[in-house]
Amino acid sequence: MAALLFPAADARAQTDARQAWSAASGSIFEVEPTWPGYQKPGFGAPAGTAPEGTGIAILRPGLLVTAAHVVSKATEVHVRTPDGTRLVATVLAIDQKTDVAFLTVGIETTPIALAQERPETGAPVCALSNAFGLGIGITCGVVSASRRTGVGFNHTEDFIQTDASVNPGSSGGALIDLEGRLVGLLSAIFTKDSDSDIGVNFAVSTELMLESLPQNFR
């Protein structure tokens, strides 16, 4: 009987996320908003309670970015640092048109490195986020498409589409390359019947995210 022969797997073709995690995870925060009428944020709380989200330390110490829809209704916002410390965060600015918001915290943070170039379609990427409020974790996939506009989520769109797994709680998380450099801010899940991941997910490009930052905070 003839045997089926398969070539040895090329390690470079496999997504090894360890370097990406090591480089970027220290810059990723859990975001815990409290919405009007609810005292406890996050999953496991009563129906309608604000879901947890994710934030990223960027540019300078104490500055975080997240998705606007995570914090726009919040009466207060707390964040949980990579070492588990829970802190009060102040909302600095919200740009509803791009779904980007900026927060500040009173500690020294480690800003994530920013990619200098947009990743090509097909390039491996990973998502670091607080999916379902379980804590920060990593999933990986590829860039499915770039410069997506007119999808219908935000007034102004410049999305990187990815099949890396993204779920509720991931909003505001980081889409990174395998060196751990930020390429996008997780913003939306394309789905019809539920909020669960079906592999069509969108991140606001780093370029548009930075354009949303008011000049006086740069």
C-alpha positions as CSV (number, residue, x, y, z in Angstrom):
1,M,0.0,0.0,0.0
2,A,1.4,3.3,-1.0
3,A,2.0,5.7,1.9
4,L,1.0,9.3,1.8
5,L,4.0,11.6,2.3
6,F,3.7,15.1,3.8
7,P,6.5,17.6,3.8
8,A,7.9,18.6,7.2
9,A,6.1,21.6,8.6
10,D,8.0,24.9,8.1
11,A,8.3,26.5,11.5
12,R,8.2,29.9,9.9
13,A,4.7,29.2,8.5
14,Q,3.4,28.4,12.0
15,T,2.2,31.2,14.2
16,D,4.3,31.1,17.4
17,A,2.7,33.8,19.5
18,R,5.2,33.6,22.4
19,Q,7.3,36.5,21.3
20,A,4.2,38.6,20.6
21,W,2.8,37.8,24.0
22,S,6.0,38.6,25.8
23,A,6.5,41.9,24.0
24,A,2.9,43.2,24.3
25,S,1.1,41.7,27.3
26,G,2.5,44.1,29.8
27,S,0.7,46.9,28.0
28,I,-2.8,45.4,28.0
29,F,-5.4,46.2,30.7
30,E,-8.8,44.9,31.6
31,V,-11.4,47.7,31.5
32,E,-14.4,47.6,33.9
33,P,-17.0,50.2,33.2
34,T,-20.0,50.7,35.4
35,W,-23.2,51.8,33.6
36,P,-26.1,53.7,35.1
37,G,-28.3,51.5,37.3
38,Y,-25.7,48.7,37.7
39,Q,-23.2,48.4,40.4
40,K,-21.1,45.5,39.1
41,P,-19.5,45.5,35.7
42,G,-18.7,42.5,33.6
43,F,-20.0,39.1,32.7
44,G,-21.8,37.1,35.3
45,A,-23.6,40.3,36.5
46,P,-27.3,41.0,35.9
47,A,-28.6,41.2,32.3
48,G,-27.9,44.6,30.8
49,T,-24.8,45.2,32.9
50,A,-21.9,46.9,31.2
51,P,-19.6,44.2,29.7
52,E,-15.9,44.4,30.5
53,G,-13.6,45.5,27.8
54,T,-9.9,45.9,27.1
55,G,-7.4,48.8,27.0
56,I,-3.9,49.4,25.7
57,A,-1.2,51.5,27.1
58,I,0.1,53.8,24.3
59,L,2.5,56.6,23.6
60,R,3.3,57.9,27.1
61,P,3.0,56.7,30.7
62,G,-0.5,56.7,32.1
63,L,-2.3,57.0,28.7
64,L,-4.7,54.1,27.6
65,V,-6.8,53.7,24.6
66,T,-10.0,51.6,24.3
67,A,-13.1,51.3,22.2
68,A,-15.5,54.2,22.7
69,H,-18.5,51.8,23.1
70,V,-16.9,50.2,26.2
71,V,-16.9,53.5,28.2
72,S,-19.2,56.0,26.5
73,K,-22.2,55.2,28.9
74,A,-20.1,54.6,32.0
75,T,-20.6,56.5,35.3
76,E,-17.2,55.3,36.4
77,V,-14.4,53.2,34.9
78,H,-11.9,51.0,36.6
79,V,-9.0,49.2,35.0
80,R,-7.0,46.2,36.1
81,T,-3.3,46.3,35.4
82,P,-1.3,43.3,34.1
83,D,-0.2,42.5,37.7
84,G,-3.9,42.5,38.9
85,T,-4.0,45.9,40.6
86,R,-7.5,47.6,40.2
87,L,-7.4,51.4,39.6
88,V,-9.8,54.2,38.8
89,A,-9.4,55.5,35.3
90,T,-10.4,58.9,34.0
91,V,-12.0,59.3,30.5
92,L,-10.0,61.9,28.6
93,A,-11.7,61.9,25.2
94,I,-14.3,59.9,23.3
95,D,-14.5,59.9,19.5
96,Q,-17.8,58.3,18.6
97,K,-17.1,58.6,14.9
98,T,-14.2,56.2,15.0
99,D,-15.2,54.2,18.2
100,V,-12.0,55.2,20.0
101,A,-11.7,56.5,23.5
102,F,-8.7,57.6,25.6
103,L,-8.2,57.1,29.4
104,T,-5.7,58.1,31.9
105,V,-4.5,56.2,35.0
106,G,-2.3,57.5,37.8
107,I,0.5,55.0,37.4
108,E,3.5,54.5,35.2
109,T,2.5,52.3,32.3
110,T,4.5,50.6,29.6
111,P,3.4,51.9,26.2
112,I,3.0,49.3,23.5
113,A,5.3,49.5,20.4
114,L,3.5,50.7,17.3
115,A,4.0,49.1,14.0
116,Q,5.5,51.4,11.4
117,E,3.8,49.8,8.5
118,R,0.3,48.3,8.0
119,P,0.5,44.5,7.8
120,E,-0.2,42.9,4.4
121,T,-3.2,40.8,3.7
122,G,-2.4,37.3,4.8
123,A,0.2,38.4,7.4
124,P,-0.1,36.6,10.8
125,V,-1.5,38.7,13.6
126,C,-2.7,38.1,17.2
127,A,-5.4,39.6,19.3
128,L,-4.7,40.4,23.0
129,S,-7.9,41.0,24.9
130,N,-10.2,40.4,27.9
131,A,-12.6,38.1,26.1
132,F,-15.8,37.4,28.2
133,G,-14.2,39.2,31.1
134,L,-12.0,36.2,31.8
135,G,-8.7,38.1,31.9
136,I,-6.2,38.9,29.2
137,G,-5.5,36.2,26.7
138,I,-4.2,35.8,23.2
139,T,-5.6,34.4,20.0
140,C,-4.0,34.4,16.5
141,G,-5.0,34.4,12.9
142,V,-4.2,36.4,9.8
143,V,-5.1,39.7,8.2
144,S,-8.1,38.9,6.1
145,A,-8.3,42.3,4.5
146,S,-7.1,45.8,5.0
147,R,-8.6,49.3,4.6
148,R,-12.1,48.1,5.0
149,T,-14.6,51.0,4.9
150,G,-18.3,51.2,4.6
151,V,-18.9,48.1,6.8
152,G,-21.5,50.0,8.8
153,F,-20.2,50.0,12.4
154,N,-18.8,53.5,12.7
155,H,-19.2,56.8,10.9
156,T,-15.5,56.9,10.0
157,E,-13.9,53.5,9.2
158,D,-10.5,52.2,8.3
159,F,-10.5,48.6,9.5
160,I,-8.1,45.8,9.4
161,Q,-10.2,42.6,9.1
162,T,-8.9,39.5,10.9
163,D,-10.0,35.9,11.6
164,A,-8.2,36.0,15.0
165,S,-10.8,35.1,17.5
166,V,-12.6,38.1,19.0
167,N,-15.5,38.0,21.5
168,P,-17.4,40.3,23.8
169,G,-14.9,41.8,26.2
170,S,-12.3,42.0,23.5
171,S,-13.4,45.5,22.5
172,G,-10.5,47.9,22.9
173,G,-8.0,45.1,22.7
174,A,-4.8,45.0,20.7
175,L,-4.3,43.5,17.2
176,I,-0.5,43.0,17.0
177,D,2.1,41.5,14.7
178,L,4.3,38.6,15.7
179,E,6.9,41.1,17.2
180,G,4.2,42.5,19.5
181,R,3.7,45.8,17.7
182,L,0.3,47.4,17.6
183,V,-1.4,47.4,14.2
184,G,-5.1,48.0,15.3
185,L,-7.6,48.5,18.1
186,L,-10.2,45.7,18.3
187,S,-13.6,47.3,17.6
188,A,-16.3,45.1,16.1
189,I,-17.5,41.5,15.4
190,F,-19.4,40.9,12.2
191,T,-22.2,38.5,13.1
192,K,-25.9,38.0,12.5
193,D,-27.5,35.9,15.3
194,S,-25.1,36.3,18.3
195,D,-22.1,38.2,19.6
196,S,-19.9,35.2,19.3
197,D,-16.9,35.0,17.0
198,I,-17.4,33.7,13.5
199,G,-14.0,34.8,12.2
200,V,-14.9,38.1,10.6
201,N,-13.6,40.7,13.0
202,F,-12.5,44.3,12.7
203,A,-9.8,46.5,14.3
204,V,-9.5,50.2,13.9
205,S,-6.2,50.9,12.1
206,T,-3.4,52.3,14.3
207,E,-3.3,55.3,11.9
208,L,-7.0,56.2,12.5
209,M,-6.6,55.5,16.2
210,L,-3.8,58.1,16.4
211,E,-5.8,60.6,14.3
212,S,-8.6,60.4,16.9
213,L,-6.3,61.5,19.8
214,P,-6.8,65.2,20.5
215,Q,-3.8,67.4,19.9
216,N,-3.5,68.5,23.5
217,F,-3.0,64.9,24.7
218,R,-0.3,64.0,22.2
